[in-house]
């Protein structure tokens, strides 16, 4: 089976927008966190299990967001999450925020996660459990967006997003 991104849908909420109904730049971090949480659940690494008794932590080292077009109040968005880079002690995941109906880009975030020991935050190799879980999502942006198109379309056809 070919690698594929994780795709989930979310709406722009009242708390996400400014006075003219356009998504505030800081609200995009909520979309990134939502995309990450749903992706990790789909990968078999739900937050509820990861944080129960960790032998290592995976803090965020870096996050950047490029903004392309405004998202508006109540707009349905697709959050396309994938892993463009896997290293020995870290990996990068991206969340591309696109229009659910048309796939038009709204923003693209890149997050670097580093694996560290609980005791002293020293870098350590990524656990095999994590490597195995994220491997099916390893692909570049172009491949991720192309592969996401059919998943996005399926979500767009659901009654709750029309």
C-alpha positions as CSV (number, residue, x, y, z in Angstrom):
1,X,0.0,0.0,0.0
2,X,1.3,3.4,-0.9
3,X,1.9,6.1,1.7
4,X,-0.9,8.6,2.1
5,X,-1.6,11.7,4.2
6,X,-4.2,11.8,6.9
7,X,-7.1,14.0,6.0
8,X,-9.8,15.4,8.4
9,X,-12.2,18.2,8.2
10,X,-12.9,21.1,10.5
11,X,-14.9,24.3,10.3
12,X,-13.8,27.9,10.9
13,X,-15.5,28.6,14.3
14,X,-16.7,32.0,15.7
15,X,-13.7,32.0,18.1
16,X,-11.3,31.7,15.1
17,X,-12.3,34.9,13.3
18,X,-11.9,38.6,13.7
19,X,-14.6,41.3,13.4
20,X,-15.0,40.9,9.7
21,X,-15.2,37.1,9.7
22,X,-11.7,36.2,8.5
23,X,-9.7,33.7,10.4
24,X,-7.1,35.2,12.7
25,X,-3.5,34.1,12.0
26,X,-3.2,32.6,15.4
27,X,-6.3,30.4,15.0
28,X,-4.4,28.4,12.4
29,X,-2.4,26.9,15.3
30,X,-5.6,25.3,16.5
31,X,-6.1,23.7,13.0
32,X,-2.5,22.4,13.2
33,X,-3.1,20.9,16.6
34,X,-6.4,19.4,15.6
35,X,-4.9,17.9,12.4
36,X,-2.0,16.5,14.5
37,X,-4.2,14.9,17.1
38,X,-6.5,13.3,14.6
39,X,-3.5,12.0,12.6
40,X,-1.8,10.5,15.7
41,X,-5.1,8.8,16.6
42,X,-5.3,7.4,13.1
43,X,-1.6,6.3,13.3
44,X,-2.4,4.3,16.5
45,X,-0.7,6.9,18.8
46,X,-3.6,8.7,20.5
47,X,-2.7,11.4,23.0
48,X,-4.5,9.5,25.8
49,X,-1.9,6.7,25.4
50,X,1.2,8.6,24.5
51,X,1.1,10.7,27.7
52,X,0.1,8.0,30.2
53,X,3.5,6.6,31.1
54,X,6.1,8.1,28.8
55,X,9.7,7.0,28.8
56,X,10.5,9.9,26.4
57,X,8.8,13.1,25.4
58,X,8.5,14.7,22.0
59,X,8.3,18.4,22.4
60,X,8.0,20.8,19.4
61,X,11.3,22.3,18.4
62,X,10.1,24.6,15.6
63,X,6.8,25.6,13.9
64,X,6.3,27.8,10.9
65,X,3.2,28.7,9.0
66,X,2.8,30.2,5.5
67,X,-0.5,31.9,4.9
68,X,-1.9,31.9,1.3
69,X,-5.6,33.1,1.5
70,X,-8.1,33.9,4.1
71,X,-10.5,31.3,5.5
72,X,-13.9,32.7,6.5
73,X,-16.4,32.0,9.3
74,X,-18.1,28.6,9.0
75,X,-16.0,27.6,6.0
76,X,-15.3,23.8,5.9
77,X,-11.6,23.1,5.7
78,X,-9.5,20.0,5.1
79,X,-6.4,19.4,7.2
80,X,-3.9,17.4,5.3
81,X,-1.3,15.9,7.6
82,X,1.9,14.1,6.4
83,X,5.5,13.6,7.3
84,X,8.1,14.9,4.8
85,X,11.1,14.1,7.0
86,X,12.1,11.4,9.4
87,X,15.4,11.6,11.2
88,X,17.1,9.6,14.0
89,X,16.0,11.8,16.9
90,X,13.3,14.0,15.2
91,X,10.7,14.2,12.5
92,X,8.8,16.9,10.7
93,X,5.1,16.8,10.1
94,X,3.2,19.2,8.0
95,X,-0.5,20.3,8.1
96,X,-1.8,21.9,4.9
97,X,-5.0,23.7,5.5
98,X,-7.1,23.7,2.2
99,X,-10.7,24.5,1.3
100,X,-12.7,21.3,1.8
101,X,-14.7,21.7,-1.4
102,X,-12.1,23.1,-3.8
103,X,-8.7,22.2,-2.3
104,X,-7.6,25.8,-2.5
105,X,-4.7,26.5,-0.1
106,X,-5.3,28.6,3.0
107,X,-2.1,27.9,5.0
108,X,0.7,25.4,5.3
109,X,2.4,24.6,8.7
110,X,5.6,22.7,9.3
111,X,6.4,21.3,12.8
112,X,9.6,19.8,14.0
113,X,9.3,17.3,16.8
114,X,12.3,16.1,18.8
115,X,12.5,13.0,21.0
116,X,14.1,13.6,24.4
117,X,14.5,11.8,27.7
118,X,12.0,12.6,30.4
119,X,14.8,13.0,33.0
120,X,17.0,15.6,31.4
121,X,15.6,16.5,28.0
122,X,18.6,15.0,26.3
123,X,18.0,13.9,22.6
124,X,17.4,10.3,22.1
125,X,16.5,8.1,19.1
126,X,12.8,8.0,18.1
127,X,11.2,4.9,19.5
128,X,10.4,2.1,17.1
129,X,6.7,2.4,18.0
130,X,6.7,6.0,16.7
131,X,8.8,5.2,13.6
132,X,6.5,2.4,12.6
133,X,3.4,4.5,13.3
134,X,4.5,7.6,11.2
135,X,6.1,5.7,8.3
136,X,2.8,5.3,6.3
137,X,2.4,9.1,6.3
138,X,6.0,9.8,4.9
139,X,5.7,11.7,1.7
140,X,6.4,15.1,0.2
141,X,3.9,18.0,-0.1
142,X,3.0,17.5,-3.8
143,X,2.3,13.8,-3.3
144,X,0.4,14.4,-0.1
145,X,-1.9,17.0,-1.7
146,X,-2.5,14.8,-4.8
147,X,-3.3,11.8,-2.6
148,X,-5.5,13.8,-0.3
149,X,-7.9,14.9,-3.2
150,X,-10.1,11.9,-3.1
151,X,-10.3,11.8,0.7
152,X,-11.1,15.5,0.7
153,X,-13.9,15.0,-1.8
154,X,-15.4,12.2,0.3
155,X,-15.4,14.4,3.4
156,X,-16.9,17.3,1.4
157,X,-19.9,15.1,0.3
158,X,-20.9,14.4,3.9
159,X,-24.1,16.1,4.9
160,X,-22.4,17.8,7.9
161,X,-20.0,19.7,5.6
162,X,-22.5,20.9,2.9
